[in-house]
Structure formats: structure tokens, C-alpha cells
């Protein structure tokens, strides 16, 4: 009876996991079908608004107060345009370019995009990589998109923490503003961990973290698409992504991916999806 109960519990947990995954997949599929049309319809009026505002700015007798308002309008139009582009990218089906990828080199290249700006914000990155290269069969651009999204979220979270409490006070408490990226092999897979010292994620938000359009960022700071797209990319690569966090103590995002020698069917998995 004990063995049967354990098997039943395991089966029920697996059913819940599969149901959650199915619901998320259905949401993403529905959103993808809707996004292309919506993005196209929104982009045209945004272009008209932007062009009209720019023409008004060229008028010689426009008061300075109006020019400031024009700048605000253009800023919000550009933000709406970025959201539209995110929707178009989300809906666009692109054949994955599967090839051998040096994981450490890809992470270094992605970090290089933001390392300088992070340094200006009292944020530093620390990497712990194996000495020998780890090779994955993957779409390098898609993985870089996932890595950059997680790094950017960590950076935003640490900046929000510094906004709530000055850096000097945080440093006096031992806060270092570190984003630590760790790579290691485990059971035929590679484990990539991103640990930050940000403000953390509220526990009530954890179950919704990878849902489309859900975000914990302040209004105007995020679209809620980054993590849902990242989740889809990692699953399409035969891997998994999860998050752990304690409010006030930072967050850890963990990605598991099959190693090149363990995943001869990686291309088939991606093409079927």
C-alpha cells in the first residue's frame, strides 16, 4: 500500500506538471496566433502619430512646453513600438539554426553587451565555468536571447534594490551587487545558474512567473513577454528553466540543457515544435 501510495502521488504530481505545461503552451499558442495581426494593426497608427509629432516639432513657433510634451509623446510611442516588435518576434516562426555552440563563449559574449553599463551601476558579474569547453547543439541566437533576458532582469532587480536603499548603506551590510553565473555538468546535462542580489520575487508571483504578460516590474518597465518566451525556447531545446527566490535576498534562475553528446535528436525536437 505504501508503494502504491507513493506511485499514485508521483503520478498525480506528474499530471499536475503536465497540465500546467499544457495550459502554458496553449496560452502561448493562442497569443502567437493573435500577436501577428494585432502587431500589424497597431504599428500603422503608431507610425502616423510619430510622424505627426515630428512635423509639429519642426514648427518654428512651437512653445518649449509643447516641445517637452512632444518628447513625452514620442517616448511613449517608441515604447509601444518596442512592445509591438516583441509581439511580432514572438509570433514569427523561424526555422532554428541548430549547430554546435560553445556555451562558455556564448555566455561571455552575451555578458559583454551589458558589462560596462552594469559596472556604472555598481553591479559586477562573476562567472564560474569549467576549464574545458561545454558544447551544446542549439540555436545560438535563441539561447543568447534567453541569457540576455535573465541577465537584464537581474540587473533591473539590483538597480531597484539600490533605488530603495543607497549603495553605501547596502555595501556596509555586505551587499556586493554581484550577478554570479555558474556552469557545471550533472547527469548528462549542463546546469546554468544565474544568481543575483536583487530585491527578490514575491512568493505569490512565483507560479505566474513564466505566464505571458505577467511581470513584477514597475509600470512601463517590462512587457511580461521575456520569461514566457525564454521558457518556450528552453523547452524547445529539450531543457527546463525554473526560478527560486526569497524577497530581499535575490533570485536564482536555473537552466538545464542536454549536452551535445547526450542529445543527438536535438534538431528533431526543435523542428517538430
C-alpha positions, -999 to +999 in steps of 0.1 A: +000+000+000+029+024+008+045+017-026+011+022-043+005+055-025+040+067-034+034+057-071+000+074-071+014+106-055+042+106-081+017+101-109-006+129-097+024+153-094+034+145-129-001+150-141-002+184-125+031+193-141+020+182-175-013+201-171+005+232-161+028+229-191-001+222-214-020+253-202+011+275-207+016+260-242-020+267-251-017+303-238+015+308-259-001+293-290-032+315-287-011+345-281+012+337-310-018+335-334-032+368-321+000+387-319+009+390-356-024+406-366-025+429-336+011+440-340+005+449-377-027+469-369-010+488-340+022+497-359+005+517-386-012+543-363+019+545-342+039+555-373+013+581-381+014+595-346+052+596-345+054+613-380+028+639-370+046+648-337+079+651-355+063+675-381+049+696-352+083+698-336+097+713-368+073+743-365+093+774-355+067+789-332+061+758-310+064+768-273+091+750-253+064+735-230+048+719-261+081+705-272+086+688-239+051+673-243+060+662-278+091+644-265+070+626-239+045+615-267+074+602-288+089+584-259+056+565-253+051+559-290+086+543-291+077+522-261+045+510-277+065+502-309+090+481-289+061+461-274+047+457-309+081+444-321+082+420-292+048+407-302+059+403-339+091+384-328+070+362-305+046+353-333+072+349-361+081+313-368+118+310-377+135+277-385+160+271-358+197+271-369+210+242-349+247+239-347+275+232-321+276+261-296+304+267-271+284+276-240+310+295-221+319+316-252+282+324-258+277+335-221+308+356-222+297+373-255+262+380-240+277+394-208+299+417-229+269+435-242+259+448-208+291+445-186+302+481-190+268+496-182+264+473-152+298+485-139+285+521-139+255+509-118+277+493-091+269+458-105+295+433-114+294+398-129+313+368-117+315+336-138+323+301-126+329+280-157+346+246-162+380+249-178+371+226-207+345+239-231+310+227-230+293+221-263+256+222-270+236+215-301+214+246-301+203+278-318+229+303-305+207+334-311+178+319-292+200+309-263+216+343-262+181+359-261+173+338-230+206+346-213+203+383-220+167+384-207+177+368-174+208+390-171+187+421-178+161+411-152+188+405-126+203+439-134+169+456-131+162+439-098+196+450-083+190+486-095+156+486-079+172+474-047+197+503-049+169+527-056+152+516-023+184+518-003+216+537-012+246+517-024+268+529+005+243+516+031+239+483+012+277+479+010+280+485+047+258+455+052+280+433+030+260+437-002+283+435-033+259+439-062+270+406-078+254+386-106+270+352-103+268+328-133+277+292-127+280+264-152+285+227-144+278+193-157+253+170-140+239+136-151+244+141-188+231+177-188+245+211-182+233+233-154+234+271-158+226+292-127+221+329-126+221+342-090+216+379-083+215+401-052+184+419-062+152+426-043+138+391-049+105+379-063+073+379-042+062+343-034+027+349-047+043+357-081+063+325-085+036+304-101+029+331-127+064+340-135+065+324-169+030+333-179+027+357-209+023+394-200+029+387-163+056+410-148+068+421-114+084+452-128+070+487-123+046+500-149+064+509-181+095+488-173+085+455-187+061+437-211+059+404-194+069+385-225+106+379-218+104+350-194+075+333-212+095+334-245+126+322-226+106+293-212+094+283-246+129+285-261+145+263-234+117+237-236+121+236-274+158+228-268+148+198-247+156+216-214+139+232-185+141+265-166+130+273-130+133+301-106+138+303-068+137+335-047+134+350-013+122+386-011+151+408-001+177+380-007+179+379-045+168+353-071+183+323-088+173+311-123+184+276-132+185+263-168+191+226-176+200+217-211+211+184-227+248+181-235+258+177-272+269+141-268+237+132-250+212+149-274+216+136-309+179+143-316+180+179-305+174+191-341+144+168-344+129+181-312+132+217-323+119+210-358+088+191-345+080+221-323 
